[in-house]
Amino acid sequence: MNPQKAKVLIVDDHPMLREGLALRINREPDLLACCEADSAESAFASCEECSHDLALVDLRLADSSGLTLIRQLRQKYPDMPILVVSMYDESVYAERALQAGAQGYIMKQEATETLIQAIRLVLGGELYVSDKLRSYLIRLLIGGGDEKASLTRLTSSEFDVFSLLGMGMSARQIAEQLKRSTKTIESHCANIKKKLGLQSGRELNQYAIDWQRSEKESMSIKDA
């Protein structure tokens, strides 16, 4: 390995996307995609085997939420910068990713040249967000935004629970996934209902499912 090249870990559950990212990154004289992972478990195994200068992390993984992985990586490898590369709407997820410890957020449909620029900015100690996201965050600060802004009232743990409810999971399944007690998950659900102005568990489940469906439809439109 060329010691002058910044070593990049790619964490994504799509093999073709990992391969494409690696090929593009390796075309750069100062970057090396040295390791790939499709899950939190394999990401940590890669970190044990190799010292990385940057991790590219998707938010949807084979065994975990990318947000959870970011928080875990930040705790164990506090000096390793993390750049999220995701199809999920930045106006909903980027703030969460930054709060979890990421240094940047870029949508997968951005040009590869923009990705390379984002990688170099984050490697240089800077924060990367798109111009659109920067404007959105400013609107939130001054009290504007759209209905998606209501989700920003949720804590990181509550948002994790809300996202998994949208995937059709029960409180018990969510507790197993997040390694929390069922009572804790039920408490989060009660708080989420209150913050979103919902009256029942059925309303919450439907709201979460509808929201998750709208996110997938949005991603499908962007891919078309």
C-alpha positions as CSV (number, residue, x, y, z in Angstrom):
1,M,0.0,0.0,0.0
2,N,1.2,3.5,-0.8
3,P,1.6,5.2,2.6
4,Q,0.8,8.5,1.0
5,K,-2.7,7.4,0.1
6,A,-5.7,8.0,2.5
7,K,-7.2,4.6,3.3
8,V,-11.0,4.4,2.9
9,L,-13.4,1.9,4.4
10,I,-16.6,1.4,2.4
11,V,-19.6,0.2,4.4
12,D,-22.6,-0.6,2.3
13,D,-24.9,-3.6,1.9
14,H,-24.9,-3.5,-1.9
15,P,-21.9,-5.3,-3.5
16,M,-22.2,-3.6,-6.8
17,L,-22.3,-0.2,-5.2
18,R,-19.2,-1.0,-3.1
19,E,-17.4,-2.1,-6.1
20,G,-18.3,1.0,-8.1
21,L,-17.2,3.3,-5.2
22,A,-14.0,1.4,-4.8
23,L,-13.1,1.6,-8.5
24,R,-13.9,5.4,-8.6
25,I,-11.9,6.1,-5.4
26,N,-8.9,4.1,-6.6
27,R,-8.6,6.3,-9.7
28,E,-7.5,9.1,-7.4
29,P,-3.8,9.4,-6.7
30,D,-4.3,10.2,-3.1
31,L,-7.0,7.8,-2.1
32,L,-7.2,4.0,-1.6
33,A,-10.4,2.0,-1.0
34,C,-8.6,-0.6,1.1
35,C,-11.6,-2.4,2.8
36,E,-15.2,-3.1,2.2
37,A,-18.0,-4.2,4.6
38,D,-21.7,-4.9,4.3
39,S,-22.6,-4.9,8.0
40,A,-21.7,-3.4,11.3
41,E,-20.0,-6.7,12.3
42,S,-17.8,-6.8,9.2
43,A,-17.1,-3.0,9.5
44,F,-15.7,-3.5,13.0
45,A,-13.7,-6.6,11.8
46,S,-12.2,-4.5,9.1
47,C,-11.3,-1.7,11.6
48,E,-9.5,-4.3,13.7
49,E,-7.5,-5.5,10.7
50,C,-6.6,-2.1,9.2
51,S,-6.3,1.5,10.3
52,H,-8.5,3.7,8.1
53,D,-8.3,7.4,7.5
54,L,-12.0,7.6,6.6
55,A,-15.2,5.5,6.6
56,L,-17.9,5.8,4.0
57,V,-21.1,4.6,5.6
58,D,-24.6,3.8,4.2
59,L,-27.6,4.2,6.5
60,R,-29.1,0.8,5.6
61,L,-26.9,-2.2,6.4
62,A,-27.4,-6.0,6.5
63,D,-27.5,-6.2,10.3
64,S,-27.9,-2.7,11.8
65,S,-28.9,0.9,11.3
66,G,-26.1,3.0,9.9
67,L,-26.9,5.6,12.5
68,T,-26.2,3.1,15.2
69,L,-23.0,2.1,13.5
70,I,-21.9,5.7,13.3
71,R,-22.4,6.2,17.0
72,Q,-20.5,2.9,17.8
73,L,-17.6,3.8,15.5
74,R,-17.4,7.3,17.0
75,Q,-17.0,5.7,20.5
76,K,-14.4,3.2,19.5
77,Y,-12.5,5.1,16.8
78,P,-13.0,8.8,17.8
79,D,-10.3,10.0,15.4
80,M,-11.7,8.3,12.2
81,P,-13.9,10.7,10.2
82,I,-17.1,9.3,8.8
83,L,-18.9,10.4,5.6
84,V,-22.4,9.1,5.1
85,V,-23.3,8.1,1.5
86,S,-27.0,7.4,1.3
87,M,-30.1,7.3,-0.8
88,Y,-32.2,8.5,2.2
89,D,-33.5,12.0,2.1
90,E,-30.9,14.3,3.5
91,S,-33.5,16.7,4.9
92,V,-34.6,13.9,7.3
93,Y,-31.5,11.9,7.9
94,A,-28.5,14.2,7.6
95,E,-29.1,16.0,10.9
96,R,-29.4,12.7,12.6
97,A,-26.2,11.4,11.0
98,L,-24.3,14.6,12.0
99,Q,-25.6,14.3,15.6
100,A,-24.5,10.7,15.7
101,G,-20.9,11.7,14.9
102,A,-20.6,11.9,11.1
103,Q,-18.6,14.7,9.5
104,G,-20.6,14.8,6.3
105,Y,-23.6,13.6,4.4
106,I,-23.9,13.1,0.6
107,M,-26.7,11.6,-1.5
108,K,-25.9,8.7,-3.7
109,Q,-27.3,10.4,-6.8
110,E,-24.6,13.1,-6.6
111,A,-21.9,13.1,-9.2
112,T,-18.8,11.1,-8.3
113,E,-16.7,14.2,-8.6
114,T,-18.8,15.7,-5.8
115,L,-18.2,12.6,-3.7
116,I,-14.5,12.8,-4.2
117,Q,-14.6,16.5,-3.2
118,A,-16.6,15.6,-0.1
119,I,-14.1,12.9,0.8
120,R,-11.2,15.3,0.6
121,L,-13.0,18.0,2.6
122,V,-13.8,15.5,5.4
123,L,-10.3,14.1,5.4
124,G,-9.1,17.7,5.7
125,G,-11.1,18.1,8.9
126,E,-14.0,20.0,7.4
127,L,-17.8,19.3,7.4
128,Y,-19.5,18.4,4.2
129,V,-23.2,19.1,3.5
130,S,-24.9,20.0,0.2
131,D,-25.9,23.6,-0.5
132,K,-29.6,22.4,-0.4
133,L,-29.1,20.9,3.0
134,R,-27.2,23.9,4.4
135,S,-30.2,26.1,3.4
136,Y,-32.6,23.6,4.9
137,L,-30.8,23.6,8.2
138,I,-30.7,27.4,8.3
139,R,-34.5,27.4,7.7
140,L,-35.0,25.1,10.7
141,L,-32.9,27.3,12.8
142,I,-35.0,30.3,12.1
143,G,-38.3,28.4,12.5
144,G,-39.2,27.4,9.0
145,G,-39.1,24.0,7.2
146,D,-41.8,21.6,6.1
147,E,-43.7,18.8,7.8
148,K,-40.6,16.6,7.9
149,A,-39.2,19.0,10.4
150,S,-41.6,17.5,13.0
151,L,-39.4,14.5,13.1
152,T,-36.5,16.6,14.3
153,R,-38.2,16.8,17.6
154,L,-37.5,13.1,18.2
155,T,-34.3,12.1,20.0
156,S,-31.8,9.8,18.2
157,S,-33.2,6.8,20.1
158,E,-36.8,7.7,19.3
159,F,-36.0,8.2,15.7
160,D,-34.4,4.8,15.5
161,V,-37.5,3.3,17.0
162,F,-39.7,5.3,14.6
163,S,-37.7,4.1,11.6
164,L,-38.0,0.4,12.6
165,L,-41.7,0.8,13.3
166,G,-42.0,2.0,9.7
167,M,-40.4,-1.3,8.6
168,G,-43.2,-3.2,10.2
169,M,-41.4,-4.3,13.4
170,S,-43.1,-4.9,16.7
171,A,-41.9,-3.4,20.0
172,R,-40.4,-6.8,20.9
173,Q,-38.5,-7.1,17.6
174,I,-37.2,-3.5,17.9
175,A,-36.0,-4.2,21.4
176,E,-34.1,-7.2,20.1
177,Q,-32.6,-5.2,17.2
178,L,-31.5,-2.3,19.4
179,K,-30.6,-4.5,22.4
180,R,-33.0,-2.6,24.7
181,S,-35.8,-3.8,26.9
182,T,-39.4,-4.0,25.5
183,K,-40.4,-1.6,28.3
184,T,-37.8,1.0,27.0
185,I,-39.1,0.7,23.5
186,E,-42.7,1.1,24.6
187,S,-41.6,4.2,26.6
188,H,-40.0,5.6,23.4
189,C,-43.2,4.9,21.5
190,A,-45.3,6.9,24.0
191,N,-42.9,9.8,23.7
192,I,-43.0,9.7,19.9
193,K,-46.8,9.7,19.9
194,K,-46.8,12.8,22.2
195,K,-44.3,14.7,20.1
196,L,-46.0,13.9,16.8
197,G,-49.5,14.6,18.1
198,L,-50.8,11.0,17.6
199,Q,-53.4,9.4,19.8
200,S,-52.8,5.6,19.6
201,G,-50.3,2.9,18.8
202,R,-52.2,2.1,15.7
203,E,-51.9,5.7,14.5
204,L,-48.2,5.7,15.2
205,N,-47.6,2.5,13.3
206,Q,-49.5,3.7,10.3
207,Y,-47.8,7.1,10.4
208,A,-44.4,5.4,10.5
209,I,-45.2,2.9,7.7
210,D,-46.6,5.7,5.5
211,W,-43.5,7.8,6.1
212,Q,-41.2,4.8,5.3
213,R,-43.2,4.2,2.1
214,S,-43.0,7.8,1.0
215,E,-39.2,7.6,1.5
216,K,-38.9,4.5,-0.7
217,E,-41.1,6.1,-3.3
218,S,-39.0,9.2,-3.3
219,M,-35.8,7.1,-3.7
220,S,-37.4,5.2,-6.6
221,I,-38.3,8.4,-8.4
222,K,-34.7,9.7,-8.0
223,D,-33.4,6.4,-9.4
224,A,-35.6,6.5,-12.4
